[in-house]
Amino acid sequence: MSIFIDTLKGQKTYPTPVWLMRQAGRHLPEYTAIRKKHSNLLEMFLNKETICRVTLQPVERYKVDAAILFSDILMVPYSLGFGLSFKEGGIGPVLVEPKNELNQDLNLLKPIFQGVEKIKKETDNRTPLIGFAGGVWTTIYFSIFNKEERNQINKKLILSKKDKIESLINEFTNATIKYTIEQINHGIDVFQIFESAAGVLTDEQFERWCLVPTQKILNAIENKIPVIGFPKNASLESYVKYTHLKNLNAVSIDEKFKLTNIPQLNQNIVFQGNLNPKTLLENKDKLVNKTEDILLAFRDYPHIFNLGHGVLPNTPVENVEAMINKIRNFE
């Protein structure tokens, strides 16, 4: 019995299920302890023991209603031959395009699939496990625009690489499908597509580079498991179109999305979100009030409580606990 899975099937449950993007990470002292044992993040993402341990930390601490695989949205370009490293000091991921033709090697990701199996075994299949991938546009975006370009991204810069983007769409779509199917075959219960860079596109670009590839991924999944889509910071028009994708079970909405616009979205879909992660840094009274506001806004909808994006590294554990306690006791 899982209120998370029941909600994804379109049922309104009490209490509202809750999990958090980046719930496993730097705000947890137990994560920091494991991080110190590894020289870099990629090493952690490719270690089945670490994947399992870190994935389950927030489940054990907070009793959230789902675990999300400890991994990264850039595993697909890594499997295609891109050099991948994670730099400290706010630099973040660095990708280097291969000199040869792209050629996916899923064996590079074998520890991830082994990690999925280990998580399911350790939880005795009691905790739903969310697998994920970056959206096709988002993984291309990180692959061809460096940190400096991403910091000053604009329409002109995107258009200057239009041909490059369109030459990669099919390759990245097919690679994402293969990676997704492998996660499903190894035991994930739910899949989320993180289109984290959707907000930098025009509506026309969103249609071509987000909607079309995402629909191909959804078609390939064939309703084997529920799918959540997250078109972060997309326009209202793009959000509306996204919620009408065939075989999409739920849409995660970011903190900038106005909840008064919910009636404009597909009403036959489950909603997830959308507390601003910064609210978890505020005093508990304000946090609890904003949590209640969101619960009230979705009172008549199947709803999964989450954030508008990931948990921030300096988030106090006790604030997360206060938020979850409010969700559990909301009537």
C-alpha positions as CSV (number, residue, x, y, z in Angstrom):
1,M,0.0,0.0,0.0
2,S,1.5,3.3,-1.1
3,I,-0.2,6.7,-1.0
4,F,2.4,7.9,-3.5
5,I,1.6,5.2,-6.1
6,D,-2.2,5.6,-5.4
7,T,-1.9,9.3,-6.0
8,L,-0.1,8.7,-9.3
9,K,-3.0,6.5,-10.3
10,G,-5.3,9.6,-9.9
11,Q,-6.6,9.0,-6.4
12,K,-6.9,11.8,-3.8
13,T,-5.2,10.5,-0.7
14,Y,-5.0,11.6,2.9
15,P,-2.4,12.5,4.0
16,T,-0.9,14.0,0.9
17,P,2.3,12.0,-0.1
18,V,5.6,13.8,0.0
19,W,9.1,13.5,-1.3
20,L,11.6,16.1,-2.2
21,M,13.8,16.7,-5.2
22,R,17.5,16.5,-3.9
23,Q,16.2,15.0,-0.7
24,A,19.4,12.9,-0.6
25,G,22.3,15.4,-0.5
26,R,24.3,18.0,1.1
27,H,21.8,19.2,3.7
28,L,22.1,15.8,5.5
29,P,25.0,15.2,7.9
30,E,24.9,11.5,7.1
31,Y,25.4,12.4,3.4
32,T,28.4,14.6,4.2
33,A,30.0,11.7,6.1
34,I,29.8,9.5,3.0
35,R,30.9,12.3,0.7
36,K,34.1,12.7,2.6
37,K,35.0,9.0,1.8
38,H,35.0,9.7,-2.0
39,S,37.3,11.8,-4.1
40,N,34.6,13.1,-6.4
41,L,30.9,13.0,-7.2
42,L,31.1,10.8,-10.3
43,E,32.8,8.1,-8.3
44,M,29.8,8.2,-5.9
45,F,27.3,8.1,-8.8
46,L,29.0,4.9,-10.1
47,N,29.2,3.0,-6.8
48,K,26.3,0.7,-6.2
49,E,26.8,0.7,-2.4
50,T,27.0,4.4,-2.2
51,I,24.0,4.8,-4.5
52,C,21.9,2.6,-2.2
53,R,23.1,4.1,1.0
54,V,22.6,7.7,0.0
55,T,19.2,7.0,-1.8
56,L,17.8,5.6,1.4
57,Q,19.1,8.2,3.9
58,P,16.2,10.6,3.6
59,V,13.7,7.7,3.7
60,E,15.2,6.6,7.0
61,R,15.4,10.1,8.5
62,Y,12.1,11.7,7.2
63,K,9.9,8.7,6.3
64,V,9.1,10.3,3.0
65,D,6.8,8.4,0.7
66,A,9.3,7.7,-2.1
67,A,13.0,7.3,-2.6
68,I,14.7,8.9,-5.6
69,L,17.7,7.3,-7.1
70,F,21.0,9.0,-6.1
71,S,22.3,9.9,-9.5
72,D,22.6,12.8,-11.9
73,I,20.8,14.0,-15.0
74,L,24.1,13.9,-17.0
75,M,24.5,10.1,-17.0
76,V,23.1,10.0,-20.6
77,P,25.8,12.2,-22.2
78,Y,28.3,10.3,-20.1
79,S,27.1,7.0,-21.6
80,L,27.4,8.6,-25.1
81,G,31.1,9.2,-24.6
82,F,31.2,12.8,-23.2
83,G,33.9,13.4,-20.6
84,L,32.1,14.2,-17.3
85,S,33.5,15.7,-14.1
86,F,32.0,17.6,-11.2
87,K,34.0,20.6,-10.1
88,E,33.9,22.1,-6.6
89,G,33.6,25.8,-5.8
90,G,30.3,26.4,-7.6
91,I,31.6,25.4,-11.0
92,G,29.4,22.3,-11.2
93,P,29.4,19.7,-14.0
94,V,31.9,20.0,-16.9
95,L,31.2,18.0,-20.1
96,V,33.8,17.5,-22.9
97,E,32.4,16.4,-26.2
98,P,34.1,13.2,-27.6
99,K,36.2,13.5,-30.7
100,N,34.7,10.5,-32.3
101,E,31.0,9.8,-33.2
102,L,28.6,9.4,-30.3
103,N,28.2,5.8,-29.3
104,Q,26.2,4.8,-26.2
105,D,27.8,2.3,-23.9
106,L,25.2,1.3,-21.2
107,N,27.9,-0.8,-19.5
108,L,29.3,2.5,-18.2
109,L,26.1,2.8,-16.2
110,K,26.0,-0.8,-14.9
111,P,26.6,0.3,-11.2
112,I,23.5,2.5,-11.4
113,F,21.3,-0.5,-12.4
114,Q,23.0,-2.6,-9.7
115,G,22.2,0.2,-7.3
116,V,18.5,0.0,-8.2
117,E,18.4,-3.7,-7.6
118,K,20.2,-3.3,-4.2
119,I,17.8,-0.5,-3.1
120,K,14.8,-2.7,-4.0
121,K,16.2,-5.6,-2.1
122,E,17.1,-3.6,1.0
123,T,13.7,-2.1,1.2
124,D,12.0,-5.4,0.5
125,N,10.1,-3.5,-2.2
126,R,8.2,-1.5,0.4
127,T,9.4,2.0,-0.6
128,P,8.6,3.2,-4.1
129,L,11.8,4.0,-6.0
130,I,11.9,6.9,-8.5
131,G,14.3,6.6,-11.4
132,F,15.0,9.6,-13.6
133,A,16.8,11.2,-16.5
134,G,17.4,14.7,-17.7
135,G,15.1,15.8,-20.5
136,V,16.6,15.6,-24.0
137,W,16.9,19.4,-24.3
138,T,18.3,19.8,-20.9
139,T,21.1,17.1,-21.3
140,I,22.0,18.7,-24.7
141,Y,22.0,22.1,-23.1
142,F,24.6,21.0,-20.5
143,S,26.6,19.2,-23.1
144,I,27.1,22.0,-25.6
145,F,26.9,25.2,-23.5
146,N,29.7,25.7,-20.9
147,K,29.2,27.3,-17.5
148,E,30.0,30.8,-18.7
149,E,27.6,30.4,-21.6
150,R,24.8,29.0,-19.3
151,N,25.3,32.0,-17.0
152,Q,24.5,34.4,-19.8
153,I,22.2,32.3,-21.9
154,N,20.0,34.2,-24.4
155,K,18.0,33.7,-27.6
156,K,20.9,34.7,-29.8
157,L,23.3,32.2,-28.1
158,I,20.8,29.4,-28.4
159,L,20.1,30.2,-32.1
160,S,23.9,30.2,-32.8
161,K,23.9,26.5,-31.9
162,K,20.6,25.6,-33.5
163,D,22.1,23.2,-36.1
164,K,24.2,21.5,-33.4
165,I,21.1,21.0,-31.1
166,E,19.0,19.6,-33.9
167,S,21.8,17.2,-35.0
168,L,21.9,15.8,-31.4
169,I,18.1,15.5,-30.7
170,N,17.5,12.0,-32.1
171,E,20.7,10.6,-30.7
172,F,20.0,11.9,-27.2
173,T,16.4,10.8,-27.4
174,N,17.3,7.2,-28.3
175,A,20.0,7.1,-25.6
176,T,17.5,8.4,-23.0
177,I,15.0,5.8,-24.0
178,K,17.5,3.0,-23.7
179,Y,18.7,4.3,-20.3
180,T,15.1,4.6,-19.1
181,I,14.1,1.1,-20.2
182,E,17.1,-0.3,-18.3
183,Q,16.1,1.4,-15.1
184,I,12.6,0.0,-15.5
185,N,13.9,-3.5,-16.2
186,H,16.0,-3.3,-13.0
187,G,13.1,-2.4,-10.8
188,I,12.3,1.3,-10.5
189,D,8.6,2.0,-9.7
190,V,8.2,5.5,-11.1
191,F,10.2,7.6,-13.6
192,Q,10.7,11.4,-13.6
193,I,11.9,13.5,-16.5
194,F,13.8,16.6,-15.4
195,E,13.5,19.3,-18.1
196,S,15.5,21.7,-15.9
197,A,16.5,24.0,-18.6
198,A,13.0,24.4,-20.2
199,G,12.8,28.1,-19.1
200,V,15.4,29.4,-21.5
201,L,13.4,28.3,-24.6
202,T,10.8,30.1,-26.7
203,D,7.4,28.3,-26.9
204,E,8.3,27.1,-30.5
205,Q,11.7,25.7,-29.4
206,F,10.0,24.1,-26.4
207,E,7.6,22.3,-28.8
208,R,10.4,21.0,-31.0
209,W,13.2,20.3,-28.5
210,C,11.1,19.3,-25.4
211,L,7.6,18.1,-26.3
212,V,8.5,16.0,-29.3
213,P,11.4,14.1,-27.7
214,T,9.5,13.7,-24.4
215,Q,6.5,12.2,-26.2
216,K,8.8,9.6,-27.9
217,I,10.2,8.7,-24.4
218,L,6.7,8.3,-23.0
219,N,5.7,6.2,-26.0
220,A,8.6,3.9,-25.4
221,I,7.8,3.5,-21.7
222,E,4.3,2.2,-22.9
223,N,2.7,2.9,-19.5
224,K,4.9,0.2,-17.8
225,I,5.3,2.5,-14.8
226,P,3.9,6.0,-13.9
227,V,5.9,9.0,-15.3
228,I,6.3,12.5,-13.8
229,G,7.4,15.3,-16.0
230,F,9.1,18.5,-14.8
231,P,9.3,21.4,-17.4
232,K,11.0,23.8,-14.9
233,N,10.2,27.5,-15.6
234,A,8.4,26.8,-18.8
235,S,5.8,29.4,-19.9
236,L,2.2,28.8,-19.1
237,E,1.5,27.9,-22.8
238,S,4.3,25.4,-22.7
239,Y,3.1,23.9,-19.4
240,V,-0.4,23.5,-20.8
241,K,0.9,21.6,-23.8
242,Y,3.2,19.5,-21.6
243,T,0.3,18.3,-19.4
244,H,-1.5,17.0,-22.5
245,L,1.4,14.7,-23.5
246,K,0.0,11.2,-24.0
247,N,0.9,8.7,-21.2
248,L,2.2,11.4,-18.8
249,N,0.8,10.7,-15.3
250,A,1.9,13.7,-13.4
251,V,3.5,17.1,-13.8
252,S,5.8,18.7,-11.3
253,I,5.5,22.5,-11.2
254,D,8.1,25.0,-10.2
255,E,7.8,27.6,-7.5
256,K,7.3,30.4,-10.0
257,F,4.1,28.8,-11.4
258,K,1.0,30.7,-10.2
259,L,-1.4,28.2,-8.6
260,T,-4.3,30.2,-9.9
261,N,-3.3,28.9,-13.3
262,I,-3.8,25.2,-12.3
263,P,-7.3,25.2,-13.9
264,Q,-5.7,25.9,-17.3
265,L,-3.7,22.7,-17.2
266,N,-4.9,19.2,-18.1
267,Q,-7.3,18.3,-15.3
268,N,-6.9,14.6,-15.8
269,I,-3.3,14.7,-14.5
270,V,-1.7,14.5,-11.1
271,F,0.1,17.6,-9.8
272,Q,3.4,17.7,-7.9
273,G,5.0,20.6,-6.1
274,N,5.6,23.5,-5.5
275,L,7.1,25.0,-2.4
276,N,10.0,27.4,-3.0
277,P,13.2,25.7,-1.7
278,K,14.1,29.0,-0.1
279,T,11.1,28.8,2.2
280,L,12.8,25.9,4.0
281,L,15.4,28.4,5.1
282,E,12.8,30.7,6.8
283,N,11.4,30.6,10.3
284,K,9.1,27.6,11.0
285,D,5.9,29.6,11.3
286,K,6.3,31.1,7.9
287,L,7.3,27.7,6.5
288,V,4.3,25.9,8.0
289,N,1.9,28.6,6.7
290,K,3.2,28.4,3.2
291,T,3.0,24.6,3.3
292,E,-0.6,24.9,4.3
293,D,-1.3,27.3,1.5
294,I,-0.1,24.8,-1.1
295,L,-2.1,21.9,0.5
296,L,-5.2,24.1,0.4
297,A,-4.6,25.1,-3.2
298,F,-4.5,21.4,-4.2
299,R,-7.3,20.2,-1.8
300,D,-9.5,19.1,-4.7
301,Y,-6.7,17.6,-6.8
302,P,-4.6,14.4,-6.6
303,H,-1.4,16.0,-5.4
304,I,2.2,15.0,-4.4
305,F,3.8,17.6,-2.1
306,N,7.3,18.5,-3.3
307,L,9.5,21.6,-3.9
308,G,9.7,23.8,-6.9
309,H,13.2,22.5,-7.4
310,G,15.9,20.8,-5.2
311,V,16.6,21.0,-1.5
312,L,19.3,23.7,-0.9
313,P,22.5,22.6,0.8
314,N,22.1,24.9,3.8
315,T,18.5,23.7,4.6
316,P,18.1,22.9,8.3
317,V,16.9,19.3,8.9
318,E,14.5,20.5,11.6
319,N,12.7,22.7,9.0
320,V,12.2,19.7,6.7
321,E,10.8,17.8,9.6
322,A,8.4,20.7,10.5
323,M,7.2,20.8,6.9
324,I,6.6,17.1,6.7
325,N,4.8,17.1,10.1
326,K,2.4,19.8,8.8
327,I,1.7,17.7,5.7
328,R,1.1,14.5,7.8
329,N,-1.4,16.3,10.1
330,F,-3.2,18.5,7.6
331,E,-7.0,17.9,7.4
